[in-house]
Amino acid sequence: MEFRYDTYCGLYCGACEVLIANKNGEVEKLAKAWNMKPKELRCHGCKTETTSSFCATCDVKKCAENKKVEFCFQCDEYPCARLVEFKNDKYPHHSIVLKNLNSIRDKGINKWLEEQETRWSCPGCSTKFSWYDKVCKKCGEKLYSCEDEEKDLVDE
């Protein structure tokens, strides 16, 4: 089973709690905690055939697929109203998409993926963590969550 961590919109799937649960064989546990069916949470990443119920109906994904682009920045309309609305919705992990897309465009996907791998690993023990984790589940170190990052983006 192969996982893919890049998305059309610039999110990093490697920090998604759903994808982490899939990698760790803990989908049933997460489904129970979220009162969902495990099949709704089966996911190997946005750009794979196995996507969770959250991503399967994503308008940004559908648009990118229709326009045959790998990343939204490859579109003539970038950044479009749909992507800006996604960035500014109620989910803090979405706030970074334009910054991430610009980084992918400027550095390339491989460099960006390397940076994200480091970004979403505990600085104390290298355990992978999700967007909303505040403390490492393995060593207890304080983490820089997407909520912290969103606040810092506002200050830029």
N, C-alpha and C positions, 0 to 999 in steps of 0.2 A: 504494500500500500504506500503510495507516494503522496507527499504533501507539497503544496506550493504556497509560498508566503507573500507573493506580490499580488496586487489588485489593480484594477483599472483606475480607481479613485485615489490611490496613494496610501491606503491603510496597510499596516503590516499584520498579516494573518497570524504570524508567529506569537503575537501578544494577545490573541483572541482566546478567551476562556473556553469557548466551544472547541476550537481547534486543539488547544492544549489538552482538553479532556479526551479528544479523539486519539491524540498521540500517546497519551498515558493509559488508554484503555479504561477511562472513567466516565464514559458517556452516560451509562445508566445512573450512576451516582449524581451527575449534574442534572440529568432529566428529572430525577426524583426531587432534588433541591429546588428546581425551577418549576415543578409541577407540569412537566412536558413529557411527550413521548420520546424515547431514545431516537427513533427514526427522524424526528424533527431536528435533532442535533447532530446527525451524522454529517461530517464535513472534513474535506481534505484541502480546503482553500477556495477562494473565490473563482479562480480560473481553472477549476477541475470539474469533473462531472458529478462529484459528490459535494453538494453544498447544503448548509443548514437552511431551515425555513426562513431565517432572517435574511440570508443573502440570495436565496433562489429567486426572490421577487424584486430585487434591487433595481430601481430605475436607472441609476448611474451605470450599472453593469449592462443592462439591456441596451442603453444608448451606445455605449462603447462597442459592444458586440455588433450592433446594427451599423455603426460607422467603420467597423473593422480596424479599430485602433487597439493597441496593447495598453496604452495609458492615456488618460484624458488630455494630457498636455500635447498629444499628437493631433488633437482636433483643432480645426480652424476657429472654433468658438470658445476655446479655453481662455480663461475660466468662465464657463457658462453659468447661467442663473441656477440651474439644477445643482451643479457642483457647489456653488457658493451657499445655496440653501442647505445642502447636506452638511457642509462645513460648520454652519451656524445653527444647526438644530440642537436639541436638548442633550445630545450625547457627547460628553467631553472628548472621547477618543476620536471623534470625527473632526475636531478642530484643527488637527495637524495635516489634513490631506493636501492642502495647497503647498505647504512647506515641504512635505514629503515628495510630491510630484515634481516640484522645482529641483529638489535634490537629486531625484532619479534622472531627470533631464540633464542636469549639470555634471553629475558624477558617474552616471551609468548604473544599471540595475545591480550588477554584482557588488560594487562598492557600497551602494545603499543597503543591500541585504546584509552585508558584513557589519555595517554600522548598526543596523536594527537588531541583529543578533546580540551585539554587545549591549546596546541600549536596554533591551528587554531581558537581560540576565542580571541576577543579583550581583552587586559589586563585591559582596563578601564571600559567596560560595558558588557563584555562576549558575545557580538554579534559574530556570526560565520562569518568568512571572507574567501575569496578564495586565492589561491596561489599568484595571482598577485596584490591583493589589497595593496595599500601603506598607506591608511588612512581609518579608520573605517567609514563606511557609516552612522552609528548612532550617534557616539559621537565625531568623528573627530580626535581621537587619532592616532598617528603614529604607523604603524604596521610593523612587521618583515616579509617581503614577501619572496617568494621562490627565487627571484633574490638576495636578501640580503643573504639568506642562502647559495645559490650557491657560492657567493663570499667568504663566511666564510669557505666553504668546501675546496676551493682552498688553503686557508691559513693554513689548518690543516696539 
